[in-house]
Amino acid sequence: MTINSSRRGFLKGMAGLAALGGAGGCFTVGRGGSGKIRLAAVGVMGKGYSDWTPMIKSGLAEMVAFCDADYSMREKAQMKLIQDGIDLDMYEIPFYTDYRKLLDDCGLLGVEAMTISTPDHVHAPVAIGAMKQGIHVYVQKPLVRTLWELDYFNKTARENNVIVQMGNQGSSLDSMRRCTEVIQSGILGDVKEVHVWTNRPVWPQGTGVAEWVKGHPKGDPVRTGLNWDAWLATASKRPFLDKYPDDADVYDPWKLGKNVYHTFTWRGFFDFGCGAFGDMACHTMNLAFRGLELGGVSDAVCTMIESENDVAYPLKSVVKLTYKERESKVRPGVKLPAVTLYWYDGDEKPDAAIMPKWAETHGGKVPNTGCYIIGSKGAVLMRDDYGAKCAIALEDDKEFSDIFAHEAAKAVPRAIPFCGGSSEVAGGKSTVEMKGFAEGHYGEFLRAIKGVGPVYSQTHSRCFSDVEYCIPQMEGILVGCVAQRLPGKTLNWCSCKQAFDDEAANAFVKPFIRKGFEF
């Protein structure tokens, strides 16, 4: 199955495309006459839906193509559009089930921008194929699944001068941006230690998943409408597995469903996802990475692991990353010390003793998820995943105060522009209410394509999560993911050589790429 469309919709679409010019021709933004960016979406429902719908609701973009390996997502999206009151007919727009066919037709379709909201292993092949055609890409986190893909992505984006925005939407929150510039001011003194933790995974992974997959080598009938070959993409060929039975011994704490691979539950598999680390660190490490101007990671070691296996990520782990000493770009001439960052997943948390001012006023409890940054003159606590709830306590403070309310923090000059579309939600304070904040992140991507909006000094781009930021952030995360596969080993990473000092670790740098899916 390559393209699915009603005959009426397909012919109407092709007639419109013919008026735009020949396949592969050059085009300018909004060349269809509407002035809107011509957008294609790869990944239609779930995160895909929440990525492309804000873009068309912004009035800056129009849909020209959809792609999803599961054709049933077309009808599901149409029903959701009706429910949400969005006037769009899914059957009037070309729909592909194989991203390679979409990429082949991008010139004819006049695609100028693309959202990529697929399983992690498909991010790189789709994004790189699009960027080689000069198409701007909004890519869900994690940007890619492996270190080799990350380097390839970086080079392709820069060579083709395209706009990139990674989908860590918390980057657009006022509180995240304000806390970032406060930390960058040096208010915390020397920072050498950071703790970041998450309650994920909340999807099946671990030994139970590995044993189930190995125990069912024949597989199940492929669901109607699912292009299983295209879903697998670069991954090695294997039979489709449908659902776990109710009595299967598989970790599923949030009762997200019993799907083995599709939908959503691919995330825990080494071949398809990056587990809890890849899923959440792009959000939860965001403040520390930006605020401390972290860059090169020198080494990683997985110090604790539960449910280790060779198919899926563990149920719990702790990983220690070391980031190199560096010179501040915000405060030239200032040397920033090396930082040890501890990552905890599976609902593991740091000991409350490391944050006494918080623990003393909160019953000795550590927040469910968060990031704790420890400096010689104070600390910052982000007590959520995205940076909506940021607080600071300096040496003489008895307790933590909201980053917007703390007197010393208020004295730090504004340096990072707030994101239009998010500021209205935040209202000038750290906010618990997250609804609507992400629209600013999507709008920023579209405005950047049109050459509108501030150029951020820290990314040299109109996107706050462009390659200058997201490539080094992802590098540390992916080094950590490799460490989870070789627990107990200290793995030294050389970014220049794109290699570890360990042969077993180097086997995980580059993905398997199936014949016919090279990119």
Backbone torsions as a table, in degrees:
resi	resn	phi	psi	omega
1	MET	NA	120.0	-176.8
2	THR	-110.2	-45.5	177.9
3	ILE	-140.7	137.3	-178.7
4	ASN	-124.3	123.2	179.0
5	SER	-161.4	147.8	171.9
6	SER	-62.1	147.9	-178.3
7	ARG	-59.0	-41.1	-179.2
8	ARG	-62.7	-46.8	-179.2
9	GLY	-66.0	-40.5	-177.9
10	PHE	-63.7	-47.3	-178.6
11	LEU	-65.0	-38.2	178.0
12	LYS	-63.2	-41.9	179.6
13	GLY	-64.5	-42.8	-179.2
14	MET	-67.4	-34.1	178.2
15	ALA	-64.9	-40.7	178.5
16	GLY	-66.9	-38.1	-180.0
17	LEU	-67.0	-36.0	179.9
18	ALA	-60.2	-34.1	-179.7
19	ALA	-70.9	-16.9	-177.2
20	LEU	-86.0	-18.1	-179.7
21	GLY	123.9	178.1	-174.8
22	GLY	-74.4	163.7	-179.4
23	ALA	-62.9	138.8	174.3
24	GLY	78.5	2.6	-178.8
25	GLY	-73.7	162.8	177.4
26	CYS	-72.2	151.6	179.0
27	PHE	-149.2	161.1	177.4
28	THR	-114.1	164.2	-177.2
29	VAL	-56.7	128.5	177.8
30	GLY	70.5	35.4	-173.5
31	ARG	-70.2	-9.8	179.1
32	GLY	-73.8	-2.5	178.0
33	GLY	101.2	-16.6	-178.6
34	SER	-84.2	-16.2	-174.8
35	GLY	79.9	0.5	-178.8
36	LYS	-94.1	151.1	178.2
37	ILE	-71.9	131.5	-178.2
38	ARG	-84.6	111.7	-167.7
39	LEU	-112.1	136.0	170.8
40	ALA	-115.1	144.8	179.9
41	ALA	-118.8	124.2	174.4
42	VAL	-108.2	110.4	-168.0
43	GLY	101.1	108.8	-166.2
44	VAL	-102.8	-38.3	-178.4
45	MET	-111.0	-178.9	-178.0
46	GLY	63.2	-129.0	179.2
47	LYS	-63.8	-30.8	177.4
48	GLY	-58.0	-47.7	-178.9
49	TYR	-60.1	-42.8	-178.4
50	SER	-77.1	-5.7	173.6
51	ASP	-91.9	-46.8	-174.5
52	TRP	-85.4	-28.2	-178.5
53	THR	-67.3	-38.7	176.1
54	PRO	-61.6	-28.9	-178.4
55	MET	-70.5	-39.6	178.1
56	ILE	-77.1	-30.7	177.5
57	LYS	-67.1	-24.4	179.4
58	SER	-68.0	-20.0	-176.8
59	GLY	83.4	1.1	-177.6
60	LEU	-96.1	-12.3	-174.4
61	ALA	-136.9	156.2	174.0
62	GLU	-132.9	143.7	-177.2
63	MET	-81.2	131.9	176.9
64	VAL	-121.4	-11.4	178.2
65	ALA	-165.2	149.2	173.2
66	PHE	-125.8	151.2	175.1
67	CYS	-144.6	129.7	175.0
68	ASP	-156.1	132.0	-179.1
69	ALA	-62.1	-19.8	179.0
70	ASP	-105.8	107.0	-176.1
71	TYR	-65.6	-22.6	179.8
72	SER	-64.5	-18.2	179.2
73	MET	-67.5	-19.7	178.5
74	ARG	-65.1	-48.7	179.5
75	GLU	-67.5	-39.8	179.2
76	LYS	-62.3	-40.1	178.3
77	ALA	-65.8	-39.3	179.6
78	GLN	-63.0	-42.3	178.4
79	MET	-64.6	-38.7	179.5
80	LYS	-68.6	-37.8	177.5
81	LEU	-60.9	-43.1	178.7
82	ILE	-63.1	-45.3	179.2
83	GLN	-59.6	-38.4	-177.0
84	ASP	-87.9	0.0	178.2
85	GLY	70.6	30.2	179.0
86	ILE	-100.4	123.2	-175.3
87	ASP	-84.4	89.5	178.5
88	LEU	-150.4	130.4	178.9
89	ASP	-99.1	107.7	-179.4
90	MET	-59.6	-26.5	-174.7
91	TYR	-86.5	0.7	175.0
92	GLU	-98.5	0.7	-174.8
93	ILE	-123.5	131.9	179.7
94	PRO	-52.3	137.5	-176.8
95	PHE	-129.1	123.3	-178.0
96	TYR	-110.1	149.2	172.4
97	THR	-109.0	-1.3	178.4
98	ASP	-129.6	115.0	-175.4
99	TYR	-62.1	-25.2	178.8
100	ARG	-64.7	-36.5	178.5
101	LYS	-69.3	-39.5	176.4
102	LEU	-61.0	-47.0	179.9
103	LEU	-60.2	-37.4	177.2
104	ASP	-61.5	-32.8	-173.9
105	ASP	-97.8	2.1	-174.6
106	CYS	-59.1	-37.3	178.7
107	GLY	-64.0	-44.6	178.5
108	LEU	-64.4	-38.9	-179.2
109	LEU	-76.4	-16.7	-178.2
110	GLY	70.4	34.3	-177.9
111	VAL	-68.2	129.3	179.2
112	GLU	-110.9	-25.3	-179.8
113	ALA	-146.9	157.2	-175.0
114	MET	-145.1	136.1	168.6
115	THR	-97.3	137.9	-177.9
116	ILE	-125.8	105.7	-172.3
117	SER	-133.2	59.0	-173.8
118	THR	-111.6	177.7	166.0
119	PRO	-54.0	151.0	-170.9
120	ASP	-55.7	-36.0	-174.3
121	HIS	-69.7	-11.1	-179.3
122	VAL	-101.2	-9.2	-179.1
123	HIS	-56.5	-53.6	-174.5
124	ALA	-64.0	-50.8	-178.4
125	PRO	-60.1	-38.1	179.7
126	VAL	-71.7	-49.3	-176.9
127	ALA	-63.7	-43.6	-178.9
128	ILE	-66.8	-40.8	176.5
129	GLY	-61.8	-36.8	178.6
130	ALA	-72.1	-46.5	-177.0
131	MET	-62.4	-32.8	177.9
132	LYS	-63.6	-19.5	176.8
133	GLN	-98.4	8.9	179.4
134	GLY	79.2	18.3	-178.1
135	ILE	-90.3	131.1	178.1
136	HIS	-74.9	143.9	-172.3
137	VAL	-129.4	133.4	168.8
138	TYR	-105.5	112.3	-172.4
139	VAL	-115.9	125.4	177.9
140	GLN	-61.6	153.0	174.7
141	LYS	-76.5	153.6	-12.2
142	PRO	-68.8	147.4	-172.9
143	LEU	-52.0	-45.2	178.2
144	VAL	-144.0	177.5	-176.4
145	ARG	-101.4	-24.8	-175.9
146	THR	-132.0	162.5	-178.4
147	LEU	-67.3	-37.0	177.7
148	TRP	-62.2	-43.0	178.1
149	GLU	-64.0	-35.5	-179.5
150	LEU	-63.5	-44.9	178.7
151	ASP	-64.6	-41.5	178.8
152	TYR	-64.2	-43.3	178.5
153	PHE	-60.6	-48.1	-178.1
154	ASN	-58.3	-49.0	-179.2
155	LYS	-63.7	-40.2	-178.6
156	THR	-66.9	-43.2	179.9
157	ALA	-61.3	-44.0	-177.6
158	ARG	-71.7	-40.1	-179.5
159	GLU	-64.9	-31.3	-175.9
160	ASN	-103.3	2.3	173.0
161	ASN	52.1	49.2	-178.7
162	VAL	-104.3	159.7	174.6
163	ILE	-83.1	132.8	177.4
164	VAL	-125.7	138.1	169.9
165	GLN	-135.9	121.9	174.5
166	MET	-84.0	147.7	-173.0
167	GLY	-83.5	47.5	169.2
168	ASN	-99.2	81.8	-167.2
169	GLN	-62.4	-20.8	177.2
170	GLY	-60.9	-19.3	177.9
171	SER	-58.0	-21.8	-176.8
172	SER	-95.2	0.2	178.1
173	LEU	-73.0	139.8	175.7
174	ASP	-55.9	-44.4	-176.2
175	SER	-65.1	-39.7	176.7
176	MET	-61.6	-46.0	-177.2
177	ARG	-69.2	-41.0	179.9
178	ARG	-66.3	-43.2	179.9
179	CYS	-65.7	-35.7	177.1
180	THR	-58.1	-49.7	-176.7
181	GLU	-71.0	-29.1	176.1
182	VAL	-66.0	-45.8	178.6
183	ILE	-64.2	-41.7	-178.8
184	GLN	-63.6	-21.1	179.7
185	SER	-68.6	-16.1	-177.4
186	GLY	91.2	11.3	-176.0
187	ILE	-60.2	-26.0	-178.5
188	LEU	-87.9	-1.7	-174.9
189	GLY	74.8	-149.4	177.9
190	ASP	-77.2	126.3	177.8
191	VAL	-109.7	120.7	-178.5
192	LYS	-123.2	-4.2	-174.4
193	GLU	-144.3	134.1	179.3
194	VAL	-137.4	141.8	175.5
195	HIS	-124.5	131.4	-179.3
196	VAL	-132.1	132.3	-175.6
197	TRP	-143.1	155.1	-178.4
198	THR	-142.8	155.0	174.6
199	ASN	-85.8	-6.2	176.8
200	ARG	-74.3	152.2	12.7
201	PRO	-80.7	148.2	172.4
202	VAL	-120.9	14.0	177.1
203	TRP	-120.8	164.7	-178.8
204	PRO	-64.6	128.9	165.9
205	GLN	-160.0	-178.4	-177.6
206	GLY	95.5	-170.1	-172.8
207	THR	-62.2	-38.2	-179.3
208	GLY	-59.4	-40.6	177.8
209	VAL	-65.2	-46.5	-179.5
210	ALA	-59.1	-44.1	-178.9
211	GLU	-66.6	-37.1	179.4
212	TRP	-65.2	-46.4	-178.5
213	VAL	-62.9	-45.8	-179.4
214	LYS	-65.8	-27.1	-178.8
215	GLY	-84.9	-0.3	-178.6
216	HIS	-133.3	65.1	-174.4
217	PRO	-70.4	-19.7	-177.7
218	LYS	-82.3	-24.8	177.0
219	GLY	79.7	-173.0	-177.8
220	ASP	-124.0	161.8	175.2
221	PRO	-59.4	139.0	179.3
222	VAL	-70.2	136.2	-179.6
223	ARG	-61.4	146.9	177.8
224	THR	-58.6	129.7	177.2
225	GLY	91.1	-9.5	-178.8
226	LEU	-92.6	120.8	174.7
227	ASN	-86.2	87.2	-172.8
228	TRP	-63.1	-36.7	178.9
229	ASP	-62.4	-44.1	179.1
230	ALA	-70.3	-34.3	177.6
231	TRP	-63.2	-43.9	178.0
232	LEU	-63.4	-36.9	177.3
233	ALA	53.0	-121.4	-174.7
234	THR	-71.7	-18.7	-174.3
235	ALA	-67.7	157.7	-179.4
236	SER	-64.5	149.3	-178.4
237	LYS	-64.2	138.9	177.2
238	ARG	-159.6	159.8	178.7
239	PRO	-71.6	152.0	175.0
240	PHE	-71.3	137.7	172.7
241	LEU	-118.6	128.1	-170.8
242	ASP	-86.2	-77.9	-174.7
243	LYS	-136.9	150.6	170.6
244	TYR	-77.7	141.6	173.7
245	PRO	-69.9	163.1	-176.8
246	ASP	-59.4	-29.5	-176.6
247	ASP	-94.1	8.2	179.9
248	ALA	-67.3	140.5	-179.5
249	ASP	-85.4	71.3	-175.6
250	VAL	-126.5	132.3	179.1
251	TYR	-63.7	121.1	-179.5
252	ASP	-153.1	66.7	-169.2
253	PRO	-65.4	-31.8	-177.5
254	TRP	-96.0	6.3	179.2
255	LYS	51.3	52.9	-177.0
256	LEU	-80.7	0.4	-178.4
257	GLY	118.1	163.1	-174.3
258	LYS	-102.5	17.2	177.7
259	ASN	-60.9	139.2	176.3
260	VAL	-78.6	-53.2	-178.7
261	TYR	-114.8	-49.3	-168.2
262	HIS	-126.4	128.4	4.6
263	THR	-100.8	161.4	171.3
264	PHE	69.9	-37.4	-170.9
265	THR	-79.6	4.5	171.3
266	TRP	-64.9	-21.3	-166.6
267	ARG	-58.8	-30.2	-176.5
268	GLY	-83.1	-9.8	-176.7
269	PHE	-85.0	136.9	177.9
270	PHE	-55.6	-38.8	-174.5
271	ASP	-74.5	-19.0	-173.3
272	PHE	-119.7	-29.6	-174.3
273	GLY	-132.3	-170.9	178.7
274	CYS	-124.0	17.9	177.4
275	GLY	62.4	-161.3	-177.8
276	ALA	-66.1	-37.0	-178.6
277	PHE	-61.4	-52.6	-179.3
278	GLY	-67.6	-32.1	-178.2
279	ASP	-71.1	-46.0	-168.3
280	MET	-107.0	-22.7	-176.3
281	ALA	-64.3	-30.2	177.4
282	CYS	-59.7	-27.1	175.7
283	HIS	-89.9	-55.6	-165.4
284	THR	-78.3	-25.5	174.3
285	MET	-87.1	-6.3	-171.4
286	ASN	-55.1	-49.5	-177.2
287	LEU	-62.6	-46.3	-179.5
288	ALA	-63.6	-42.7	-177.4
289	PHE	-64.1	-44.5	-179.2
290	ARG	-72.9	-49.7	-173.8
291	GLY	-64.2	-36.1	-178.3
292	LEU	-94.5	1.6	179.6
293	GLU	54.5	42.2	179.8
294	LEU	-65.3	150.1	179.9
295	GLY	-138.3	-104.3	-174.8
296	GLY	-71.2	131.2	173.9
297	VAL	-92.8	133.5	-176.6
298	SER	-96.3	-34.6	-178.7
299	ASP	-159.2	165.5	179.4
300	ALA	-149.7	147.7	174.6
301	VAL	-147.5	133.4	174.9
302	CYS	-87.5	110.2	-172.7
303	THR	-92.0	-16.0	177.8
304	MET	-149.7	139.3	179.2
305	ILE	-149.1	143.8	176.2
306	GLU	-129.9	130.9	178.3
307	SER	73.5	46.1	178.1
308	GLU	-68.9	138.8	177.4
309	ASN	-159.7	179.5	-176.0
310	ASP	-107.3	14.4	-179.5
311	VAL	-117.1	-41.8	-172.4
312	ALA	-134.1	158.8	178.6
313	TYR	-64.6	157.8	-175.5
314	PRO	-73.0	166.8	176.6
315	LEU	-75.0	-32.2	179.3
316	LYS	-144.4	151.1	172.7
317	SER	-164.1	160.9	168.9
318	VAL	-129.2	129.6	-179.4
319	VAL	-125.6	133.8	177.6
320	LYS	-106.2	120.6	177.0
321	LEU	-109.4	141.9	174.1
322	THR	-114.7	123.1	176.9
323	TYR	-103.0	140.9	-172.0
324	LYS	-71.6	156.5	168.8
325	GLU	-60.6	146.3	-176.1
326	ARG	-154.1	164.7	175.5
327	GLU	-94.3	136.9	-180.0
328	SER	-66.8	133.4	173.7
329	LYS	-84.1	-26.1	-179.7
330	VAL	-80.1	-37.6	178.7
331	ARG	-120.9	79.6	-175.8
332	PRO	-52.2	138.9	-179.3
333	GLY	91.7	-12.3	-179.7
334	VAL	-92.3	123.9	177.1
335	LYS	-86.4	128.4	178.5
336	LEU	-101.8	132.6	-175.5
337	PRO	-71.3	161.5	173.9
338	ALA	-60.1	148.2	-176.0
339	VAL	-122.6	132.4	170.6
340	THR	-98.7	121.1	-178.7
341	LEU	-114.6	125.0	179.3
342	TYR	-103.2	126.2	178.0
343	TRP	-108.3	132.0	178.9
344	TYR	-124.6	130.6	172.3
345	ASP	-131.2	175.4	-175.9
346	GLY	74.0	27.1	179.9
347	ASP	72.1	13.6	169.4
348	GLU	-73.3	149.5	-177.5
349	LYS	-140.8	157.4	172.8
350	PRO	-69.4	160.5	178.5
351	ASP	-68.1	138.7	-179.7
352	ALA	-61.2	-18.1	-178.4
353	ALA	-65.0	-22.1	-179.5
354	ILE	-77.3	-14.7	-179.8
355	MET	-126.9	63.4	-171.8
356	PRO	-59.3	-39.6	-178.1
357	LYS	-64.6	-32.7	176.8
358	TRP	-77.0	-47.2	-175.3
359	ALA	-61.9	-38.8	-177.9
360	GLU	-64.1	-28.0	-178.3
361	THR	-103.9	3.9	-179.0
362	HIS	-135.1	37.1	174.0
363	GLY	62.5	26.4	178.5
364	GLY	72.5	14.2	-175.8
365	LYS	-98.9	141.4	174.1
366	VAL	-92.2	139.1	177.8
367	PRO	-55.0	154.5	-177.0
368	ASN	-59.2	-41.5	175.3
369	THR	-137.5	156.5	179.0
370	GLY	167.0	-174.4	-179.8
371	CYS	-142.3	127.7	-178.6
372	TYR	-122.3	121.2	-175.2
373	ILE	-112.8	118.6	-172.6
374	ILE	-107.9	119.1	177.4
375	GLY	-115.0	172.7	-179.9
376	SER	-73.3	-15.9	-178.6
377	LYS	-120.0	5.5	-179.6
378	GLY	160.4	-171.5	-176.7
379	ALA	-146.8	155.2	172.9
380	VAL	-120.0	136.6	176.3
381	LEU	-121.9	119.0	171.0
382	MET	-101.2	113.7	-170.9
383	ARG	-106.9	44.0	173.1
384	ASP	-158.2	-172.0	-178.2
385	ASP	-85.0	-30.3	-164.3
386	TYR	-109.6	-13.7	-176.7
387	GLY	100.5	18.6	179.4
388	ALA	-80.0	-19.8	-176.0
389	LYS	-129.6	87.1	-177.1
390	CYS	-109.8	132.6	-179.0
391	ALA	-135.1	156.6	-177.2
392	ILE	-136.5	146.9	173.6
393	ALA	-140.7	123.0	177.0
394	LEU	-96.6	179.3	-170.6
395	GLU	-51.4	-45.0	-173.9
396	ASP	-89.2	-1.2	-179.3
397	ASP	-79.6	142.6	176.9
398	LYS	-84.0	-25.1	-178.9
399	GLU	-151.5	172.8	-180.0
400	PHE	-78.6	146.1	176.1
401	SER	-126.4	150.0	176.0
402	ASP	-53.8	140.8	-175.1
403	ILE	-58.9	-27.2	179.0
404	PHE	-83.3	-16.3	-174.2
405	ALA	-102.4	-22.5	-176.2
406	HIS	-65.7	129.1	-172.9
407	GLU	-62.2	-45.5	179.7
408	ALA	-66.9	-36.8	177.9
409	ALA	-66.8	-37.6	-179.9
410	LYS	-63.1	-25.7	-179.5
411	ALA	-76.5	-13.8	178.6
412	VAL	-73.5	125.2	-177.8
413	PRO	-62.3	147.7	172.9
414	ARG	-67.0	135.9	-178.8
415	ALA	-134.1	-29.7	-177.4
416	ILE	-107.0	119.3	179.2
417	PRO	-59.1	140.9	173.3
418	PHE	-71.6	160.0	-175.0
419	CYS	-93.2	122.0	176.4
420	GLY	-58.4	133.5	-178.7
421	GLY	98.0	-22.1	174.5
422	SER	-102.1	-33.9	-177.5
423	SER	-59.5	-36.8	-179.5
424	GLU	-61.3	-33.0	179.9
425	VAL	-76.1	-42.9	-175.8
426	ALA	-70.8	-36.8	178.1
427	GLY	64.6	30.7	175.8
428	GLY	75.6	23.3	177.4
429	LYS	-152.8	162.6	172.3
430	SER	-65.2	135.3	-171.9
431	THR	-124.2	138.7	174.6
432	VAL	-80.8	-32.7	-177.8
433	GLU	-75.8	116.6	-174.7
434	MET	-99.3	-12.5	-174.0
435	LYS	-58.6	126.2	175.2
436	GLY	91.8	-9.6	-174.7
437	PHE	-67.2	-30.1	-172.9
438	ALA	-70.7	-20.9	-177.7
439	GLU	-56.1	-33.8	178.8
440	GLY	-63.5	-37.0	-178.9
441	HIS	-65.5	-41.8	179.3
442	TYR	-70.6	-43.6	179.6
443	GLY	-62.1	-36.9	178.5
444	GLU	-60.2	-42.2	178.0
445	PHE	-60.3	-47.6	-177.6
446	LEU	-68.3	-41.2	178.8
447	ARG	-65.1	-35.5	178.1
448	ALA	-62.1	-38.9	177.9
449	ILE	-61.6	-36.6	179.6
450	LYS	-82.8	-1.5	-180.0
451	GLY	76.0	29.3	-177.5
452	VAL	-116.1	141.0	176.9
453	GLY	110.3	166.5	-177.9
454	PRO	-69.4	148.7	171.3
455	VAL	-92.5	116.3	-177.5
456	TYR	-73.5	127.9	-177.7
457	SER	-63.2	-25.7	-175.5
458	GLN	-86.9	-13.4	176.2
459	THR	-123.3	-7.5	-176.6
460	HIS	52.6	37.7	-176.4
461	SER	-150.8	163.2	174.1
462	ARG	-84.9	1.8	175.3
463	CYS	-111.4	132.0	-176.5
464	PHE	-78.2	-14.6	176.7
465	SER	-120.9	39.7	176.5
466	ASP	-75.7	-178.2	-170.6
467	VAL	-61.5	-31.2	-178.5
468	GLU	-63.1	-25.5	176.1
469	TYR	-96.2	-52.9	-167.2
470	CYS	-74.3	-24.2	179.1
471	ILE	-67.0	-54.3	178.5
472	PRO	-64.9	-33.3	177.2
473	GLN	-63.3	-45.9	-179.9
474	MET	-64.6	-33.0	-178.4
475	GLU	-59.3	-46.9	178.8
476	GLY	-62.7	-40.8	-179.9
477	ILE	-63.2	-44.9	-177.7
478	LEU	-70.6	-32.8	172.3
479	VAL	-61.8	-39.7	176.7
480	GLY	-64.0	-38.1	178.0
481	CYS	-63.7	-37.5	175.9
482	VAL	-65.8	-40.5	179.3
483	ALA	-59.7	-34.5	178.1
484	GLN	-63.7	-23.6	-179.2
485	ARG	-87.2	-11.4	179.5
486	LEU	-133.9	63.0	-173.5
487	PRO	-58.9	143.2	177.9
488	GLY	89.4	-15.9	179.9
489	LYS	-93.2	132.3	170.6
490	THR	-84.1	116.1	-176.1
491	LEU	-104.6	117.2	177.2
492	ASN	-89.4	129.4	-174.7
493	TRP	-113.6	133.3	175.2
494	CYS	-114.6	109.7	-178.5
495	SER	-65.7	-37.1	-179.4
496	CYS	-62.4	-41.8	179.7
497	LYS	-86.9	-11.5	-175.1
498	GLN	52.4	50.9	-176.5
499	ALA	-154.6	153.3	171.1
500	PHE	-92.5	171.5	174.0
501	ASP	-93.0	20.1	-175.1
502	ASP	-135.7	125.6	-175.8
503	GLU	-62.7	-40.8	-179.8
504	ALA	-64.2	-39.2	178.9
505	ALA	-67.0	-38.3	-179.7
506	ASN	-63.9	-22.1	177.5
507	ALA	-67.0	-18.3	-178.7
508	PHE	-100.9	2.6	-177.1
509	VAL	-71.1	-44.0	-176.9
510	LYS	-108.2	140.2	-180.0
511	PRO	-78.7	160.2	166.2
512	PHE	-69.2	134.9	178.8
513	ILE	-125.5	112.8	-175.5
514	ARG	-70.9	145.0	178.6
515	LYS	-57.8	133.4	-178.4
516	GLY	96.1	-10.4	179.5
517	PHE	-121.5	22.1	178.0
518	GLU	-64.3	152.2	178.7
519	PHE	-147.8	NA	NA
